[in-house]
Amino acid sequence: MNDPGKVDKMRLAYALGFVTLLAPLLALLLAFLTKNVLLSLFLGVLNGAWTLCLVTGTIFGAASGAFLNSTDYFVATMADRWDAGILMQVLVIGALIALITRMGGMRGLATLITKIAKGPRSAQVAIWLSGWIIFFDDYANALIIGPIMRTVCDKFRISREKLAFLVDSTAAPVAGIVLVSTWIGTEIVNINTGLSIAGITDMSAFGIFIETIPYRFYNILALFFVLATGLLLREYGPMAKAEMRARTTGQTIKPGSEVATEEDYDKDPEKAELKDDHGILTTSRKVHPPNIWNAIIPIAVLIISALVLFYTNGVSYIMAGEGIGILPNGQTITAELFTQMSFFEGLTYAYSSADASIVLFQAGLLACIVAIIMGFAQRIFTVKEGIETWAHGMKSMVFVCIVLILAWSIGSVISDLGTSYFISGIFSDSIPLWIVPALIFIIAALISFATGTAYGTMAILLPLCIPLAAVIGGGVINGEAVDPLFIVLCSSAVLTGAIFGDHCSPISDTTILSSMGSGCGLMDHVQTQIGYAMTIAVISVAAYLLIGLGLPIWIVLPIGAALCVAALLILGKKMPTWDPKTEKLLE
């Protein structure tokens, strides 16, 4: 049975045509031109709401209706359980960072890493490796790694734009392909929906997920590309300008940049003071001298409690009959089936069913409590001062929360306009078979970039592309797909194409959080990263074309990696190295 809401959106998309793209295009264009993210997103929401009102009313009535409907979108976003959980998660992570910094933990951690990292090359490799440690969630990755590595980057004059790129490139690309993460449940459920629509019974959603991993070209090549830039120390485009600015002037943050949060109190432990966003003194307490354990213990509490809570939260949902996950035999996970599994067998289903936004908020809050107790026990601050620091850290995240609310609101508007259906509908289906996976990747990348949501892109395209792949790949006979590999290829194209927008769209929450965590302006991050993301996307398209022509994966992946290196060698310029000991640039 068709979803009436889905049918209405498809009809609206076809009726409005190109108009459905105006809201996201307006927001993107204004963001690039004005560098004012809040204004750009707000006007994008207003434009989309006006278009929706215009469909059912007059021009004059639409003007007032657009304003009223825009406020409805804002309120609905904050009322949504998932979105509210993300906002609380952002606030408590900001509070945790402030507490750890106040206790000298960030400086202690940075001191350890700088002892290991001897220059910008090893520093960037350390950041890349750190991104793999927080493998289970892209939000947690973006919020934890960036703040820890700021001081390291400042020491070796690595720009905040490059730090944001390193962090962002190990967030969604990692979480999207690992077997235990907050992504896997959504991916498997959408694959299963496509299999059900296609009438395929001999393939499991989880099995397809596993088989798609080597074909997730954008994920794999993004991870390789960012490592290659660090090892080769070669940059091009806006990133090269940012790196040269940082190396030659020491300005790791672009002058005049709209930085979401920048703690004034992580500079000098002897002179630092806690100030609000306007430089007003809130407390004169000194930052504690470097103490690595004041960072390791709270962060360990955050990670371990998150891993435990992901499991317990997921189990509670499964036992309540609200689990997410498809067994290899095609059955939906139930409480009865789950109790028959071993711990490790049920781990993936528990993680898939967990409410990631609430779990990370709970883990962050627990880590904050531990940090306050540690600070009080060491006489670094009183309980009152600890709570003041906690509140100050949350306050520094308010700008990010507003950006997230606006980004989610424009996402809702775009969904109601049916923009994704219009984008997928403008491509003809009368194309050669070998081009289809590459074309699906392009469609997924366009939708995810325009909407800023990987999850939404997967939910739209997988139920469409899997049946399409089954039909044009030879059909389905007695529940068996004639060409199962073609279904795997098309599924992987959706899953990895969806990562593109999540990775570099200015209205993607992961992009926003990566820039915030790294202390980089959002548009500075987007403008420096998009050239690299486009390079990886073009190489990914080439990889899908080669696979479509029949080349085996063990040949295509090395070709993709070689093209990444070639792009850096041909387009890139070798960056000088800053030696903090001699305070000189080394060519």
C-alpha positions, 0 to 999 in steps of 0.5 A: 500500500502506498503512503498517502503522505509520500504520494502527495509529496511526489505529486507536489514535487512533479507539479512544482518542478524546479520550484522545489529546489528554490528553498535549499538553493537560496539557503546555500547561495546566501550562506556562501555569499553572505557568510551569515548562516543564521540569516541564510537558513532562516530565509530558506525556511521562509521561502519554502514555507511561502511556496507551500502556502502559495500552493493552497492560497493567494500571494498575499495570504501566503506572505503571512502564512509563511511567517506563521508556518515557519515558526511552526517548523521551529517549534516542531523541531524542538518538540521532536524527541530525536532533535531535542536529544541532539540539542541536549547532547550538544549542550552537555558535551560543551559543558564537559569540554569546559570542565575538562579544560578548567581542570587542565585536562585538555592541556594535559592531553594535548601535551601528550599528543604533541610529545608523540606528534613531532610535526604536522604530518604525525599530528594529522595522522594522530587526528585521523587515528583518533577518529577511528576510536569514536567509531560508534557515532558521528556526532560523538566523534565530531564533538570529542575529537575536535576540541581535544586536537585544537591545541595540537593543531595550534602548536604546529600551525595546522589551520582549523579548517584542516582540523575540521576536515580531518574530524568530519572525514572520520565521522560519518564515513566511519560510522556509516560502514562499521558493524556496530554503530548508530547508523546500521539500524537505519541502513538495514531497515531501509534495505529491507524495505527495498527488498520487500517491495522488490519481492526478494526473499533469498537475500537478507538486509544484513547480508547486503549491508556487509556485501556493500562495504567494499563498494562504499567508494566515497566512504573508503576513498574519503578516509584514504584521501584525508590520510594521504593529505596528512602524509604528503603534506600537499593541499590545493584550492581554498584549503591550501590558502588556509594552511599557508595562512596558518603556517606563515602567520600563525593564524590558525583561525581565519580572521573575522571568521564566525566561530561557534565556540572558542574557549578563552580559557585554554590558552595560558594556565597561569593567566586564563580566565573564564569569559562569556561570548562577549569577553565579559569576565565570569570568574577569575579562577585559574585553569589548573596546570596540565593533568592528562587524567582530568581528560582521560577519566571523564572521556573514558566515562563518556565513551564506556557509559555510551557503549553500555547505554547503547546496549541497555537502551536498545534492549529496552526498545526490543523488549518493548516491541520497538526494536529495529533490525532484520535477521538474516532470515528476513524476520524483524527482531523481536523480544523472543528472538533476541532472548535466544541470541548470544550477547555478541549476536544480539549486540548489533540489534541492540545498538541498532534499536537504541535512541542515540540522541538520548543515550549520548546526552545521558552519557555526557551528563554522567561524564559531567558529574564525574568531572565536577566530582573530580574537580572538587576532590582535587580542590580545583573548584568548589561545587558552585564554581564547577556548576558555573563552569558547566553552565558556561560550557553549555552557553558556548553551544547556544549558537550551534543549537540555533544553527541546528534548529534552523537546519532541521527546519529547512530539512522539514520544509524541503521534505514537505516540498518533495524536493528529493522526489523531484531530483530523483525524477529528473533522471531518465531510466533509459540508460545503459545498465553499467551507468546505473550505479554511478547515476544512483550515486550522483542522485544520492549525493545531490539529494543529501547535499540539498537536504543535508540528511543522509538518513532521509536520502537513504529512506527515499532512495533505497526503497526506490533503487533496490526494486529498480536494480532488481528489474533492470538487472534481470528481474526476480524469479521465485523470490530470487534476484537474477543479478544479486551483485547489481542490487548490492552495487546500487544499494552501496551507491545510495548508502555512500552517496548519502554520506556525501551530503552529510559530509559537506552540506552546510545544512548537515548537522554533522558538518555543523558539529564538526566545524563547531568542535574544531573551532572553525567557522561553518562556511570556512569549513564548507568552502575549504572541504567541498573541493576535496569532497568533490574530488573524492565524489568524482573518483567515486563515480569513476569507480562505479563506472569501472565496476559497471564495466566489469572490473573486479573490486580488487582492481578498482579500489587501488585505482581509486586510491591512486587517483586520490594520490594523483590529484594531490600530486598534480593539483596540490602544493607542498606545505611548509612545516612549522618547527615550534622549537626554532619557531621557523618554517621548514620547506 
